[in-house]
């Protein structure tokens, strides 16, 4: 979880990592999400399919963490 927060802070320094509405409140836009996906794939050695890039998976740190963990298990 700390690694995900660090990546998010690199991409968006003023990000409220406690927010459950990172996309809905426009903390993350499409470009920052693409950067985030690339960083997550590198950091956790996972491939995030386009169908997984949804508000549900990226609206909170917890959602991102659950996505990464699920993808690691599927690998």
C-alpha positions as a Python dict, from the first residue, in 0.01 Angstrom:
ca = {
    (1, 'X'): (0, 0, 0),
    (2, 'X'): (286, 238, 85),
    (3, 'X'): (443, 178, -255),
    (4, 'X'): (115, 266, -427),
    (5, 'X'): (85, 585, -222),
    (6, 'X'): (443, 680, -312),
    (7, 'X'): (371, 628, -683),
    (8, 'X'): (52, 834, -658),
    (9, 'X'): (238, 1116, -481),
    (10, 'X'): (502, 1119, -757),
    (11, 'X'): (233, 1157, -1022),
    (12, 'X'): (9, 1396, -828),
    (13, 'X'): (190, 1555, -530),
    (14, 'X'): (-122, 1726, -388),
    (15, 'X'): (-327, 1406, -396),
    (16, 'X'): (-546, 1322, -97),
    (17, 'X'): (-463, 953, -60),
    (18, 'X'): (-749, 907, 189),
    (19, 'X'): (-1003, 1006, -74),
    (20, 'X'): (-1244, 740, -200),
    (21, 'X'): (-1315, 955, -506),
    (22, 'X'): (-978, 1008, -675),
    (23, 'X'): (-1132, 1004, -1021),
    (24, 'X'): (-1474, 1144, -933),
    (25, 'X'): (-1316, 1445, -761),
    (26, 'X'): (-1070, 1484, -1050),
    (27, 'X'): (-753, 1420, -852),
    (28, 'X'): (-664, 1180, -1134),
    (29, 'X'): (-728, 1259, -1499),
    (30, 'X'): (-677, 1036, -1800),
    (31, 'X'): (-309, 1125, -1843),
    (32, 'X'): (-226, 1069, -1477),
    (33, 'X'): (-411, 737, -1486),
    (34, 'X'): (-202, 625, -1784),
    (35, 'X'): (114, 724, -1596),
    (36, 'X'): (-12, 544, -1287),
    (37, 'X'): (-86, 227, -1484),
    (38, 'X'): (265, 227, -1633),
    (39, 'X'): (426, 284, -1292),
    (40, 'X'): (214, 12, -1128),
    (41, 'X'): (298, -236, -1403),
    (42, 'X'): (669, -169, -1356),
    (43, 'X'): (665, -163, -976),
    (44, 'X'): (454, -476, -925),
    (45, 'X'): (541, -671, -1242),
    (46, 'X'): (178, -698, -1351),
    (47, 'X'): (-8, -621, -1673),
    (48, 'X'): (-318, -408, -1626),
    (49, 'X'): (-563, -476, -1911),
    (50, 'X'): (-758, -181, -2051),
    (51, 'X'): (-1085, -334, -1924),
    (52, 'X'): (-953, -301, -1566),
    (53, 'X'): (-897, 75, -1598),
    (54, 'X'): (-1225, 176, -1438),
    (55, 'X'): (-1334, 424, -1172),
    (56, 'X'): (-1411, 131, -942),
    (57, 'X'): (-1049, 15, -956),
    (58, 'X'): (-884, 358, -947),
    (59, 'X'): (-1111, 573, -725),
    (60, 'X'): (-916, 493, -407),
    (61, 'X'): (-581, 364, -288),
    (62, 'X'): (-762, 57, -155),
    (63, 'X'): (-919, -8, -496),
    (64, 'X'): (-581, 19, -667),
    (65, 'X'): (-425, -211, -407),
    (66, 'X'): (-700, -471, -452),
    (67, 'X'): (-658, -457, -830),
    (68, 'X'): (-281, -506, -809),
    (69, 'X'): (-316, -792, -560),
    (70, 'X'): (-577, -965, -777),
    (71, 'X'): (-362, -931, -1088),
    (72, 'X'): (-59, -1066, -903),
    (73, 'X'): (-259, -1371, -793),
    (74, 'X'): (-388, -1433, -1146),
    (75, 'X'): (-35, -1424, -1286),
}
